Amino acid sequence: MMARAVRAGLVVVLTVVLAAALTASAPSAAARSRAGSSLAGRSTSGPPEIAAFRSSRDHPDIAVPVRLRIPAAHVDTALQLLGRNADGTIAVPSNPGVAGWYADGPRPGQPGPAVILGHVDSTTGPAVFFRLDRLVPGDAITVDSADGSRRAFRVTGVTRVPKNEFPTDLVYLPTLQPVLRLVTCGGSFDRVAHSYRDNVIVFADLA
């Protein structure tokens, strides 16, 4: 459902440039200019392989996220814990109606980008992130944790990009502040590849 896997050499590059990229928590103006309002998606690929996350094990005070709420997009979903596929890409949720959190990355509320993935549709109809592209800056996002705590985020940007131009640095590079990245499919459907050509990405900061 996400962008193609990134070669292992990119991970090294991302680590080297970390100090210069700590503020890369929102899309560039060029990326925002490509944002689209059309969203649909079945996909067979996952997001890029990344090993530069700040591990959640470094911050045990933040509990595992268990629920995501986005009123403006009619989202109220449990969160599946996601790992990696054999090819290094992040796994996608097994249920189109449920979003998933990448469990090897930061937990929402920890420093760095917490990444949540969701399908936009399925063979039977709309899925959990069907309305994700309708979000606008200022929209509220709430993440509930297993210990009963709740953290509020605000959307700072929404963009749609071709999967072969996935902005890995904007989505995955560690940040000093807690941020949230929501990713789904978008754009036109490639009937040969059985995949949508774009990704819709929502950027959000802790409120």
C-alpha positions, 0 to 999 in steps of 0.5 A, spaced: 500 500 500 505 504 500 512 506 497 517 502 494 523 499 499 529 503 500 536 500 499 540 499 505 545 505 503 539 510 504 539 508 511 546 510 512 545 516 509 539 518 513 543 517 519 549 521 517 544 527 516 540 526 522 543 533 525 541 537 519 534 534 519 531 534 526 526 539 524 523 536 517 516 534 520 512 538 515 512 537 507 515 542 503 512 547 499 513 543 493 510 537 496 504 541 498 503 543 491 502 536 489 496 535 494 490 532 491 483 531 493 482 524 490 483 518 494 482 511 493 486 505 494 488 498 494 496 496 493 500 491 494 507 494 496 509 497 503 512 503 505 520 504 505 525 500 509 527 505 514 532 503 520 533 510 523 527 510 527 528 512 535 526 505 538 520 505 542 524 501 547 528 508 549 522 511 552 518 506 556 514 511 559 509 512 553 504 506 553 503 502 546 497 506 542 491 502 541 486 507 538 486 513 533 480 518 532 480 523 527 473 526 527 474 530 521 475 524 517 470 519 520 476 515 523 475 511 530 479 505 529 483 500 534 490 500 532 494 494 529 501 493 531 505 492 525 512 489 523 516 488 517 515 484 511 521 479 509 523 484 504 524 490 509 518 494 507 513 495 513 507 491 513 500 493 512 494 492 516 491 486 515 484 488 516 481 494 511 477 497 517 483 498 522 489 502 522 496 500 524 502 503 528 509 501 526 511 498 532 519 499 531 518 506 531 516 511 536 510 511 540 505 517 539 508 522 544 515 520 544 520 524 540 520 522 533 515 520 527 510 515 529 507 512 523 500 510 522 498 506 516 491 505 513 488 502 507 483 507 503 479 502 500 478 494 499 474 490 494 468 491 498 468 498 499 471 504 503 476 503 508 479 506 514 483 512 511 478 513 505 477 520 507 484 522 509 485 526 504 480 531 506 483 533 512 486 540 513 491 544 517 488 544 524 484 538 524 484 534 531 487 527 531 487 523 538 491 517 540 489 513 546 494 509 549 494 502 553 494 505 560 488 510 558 492 516 557 490 520 551 495 525 546 492 530 542 495 532 535 493 537 530 494 536 522 500 541 519 499 539 512 496 534 507 500 532 501 499 527 495 505 524 492 507 519 487 509 512 490 516 513 486 517 519 489 515 518 496 518 523 501 522 518 505 526 524 509 520 528 511 516 522 513 521 518 517 527 522 519 527 522 527 525 529 530 526 532 537 519 533 538 513 528 537 510 528 531 505 523 527 505 521 520 499 518 517 500 514 510 495 511 505 494 510 498 491 515 493 491 518 486 489 513 480 489 506 480 494 502 476 490 496 473 496 492 471 500 493 478 493 492 481 496 498 486 494 506 486 500 510 483 500 515 489 501 516 497 497 521 501 501 523 507 498 527 513 503 530 517 501 532 525 504 535 531 503 534 538 497 539 540 
